[in-house]
Amino acid sequence: MPRDDLRPEELAEAADKAARARLEAEMKRALWAQQASRAWAALTAANGSQSNL
């Protein structure tokens, strides 16, 4: 059945849910990147002048 019969508020609610899901995924990726960056910085600092192979 086509979804053309949805009311505007139903469409807005679906769009809001999709936007929230995208924002949540982006925030998770940003947090992962931040944690990875900090871990890499800590590893680099711990290794001192050793070369990274």
NORTAPE-V348829 format. One line per field, one symbol per residue. ss: DSSP state (H for helix, E for strand, C for the rest). phi: phi as a letter, one per 40 degrees, with the letter a starting at -180 (. if undefined). burial: b if it has 24 or more other ideal C-beta (glycine too) atoms within 12 Angstrom, else e. A space follows every 10 residues. Layout:
# NORTAPE-V348829
ss: ???
phi: ???
burial: ???
This chain:
# NORTAPE-V348829
ss: CCCCCCCHHH HHHHHHHHHH HHHHHHHHHH HHHHHHHHHH HHHHHHHCCC CCC
phi: .ccccccdcc cccccccccc cccccccccc cccccccccc cccccccgcc ccc
burial: eeeeeeeeee eeeeeeeeee eeeeeeeeee eeeeeeeeee eeeeeeeeee eee
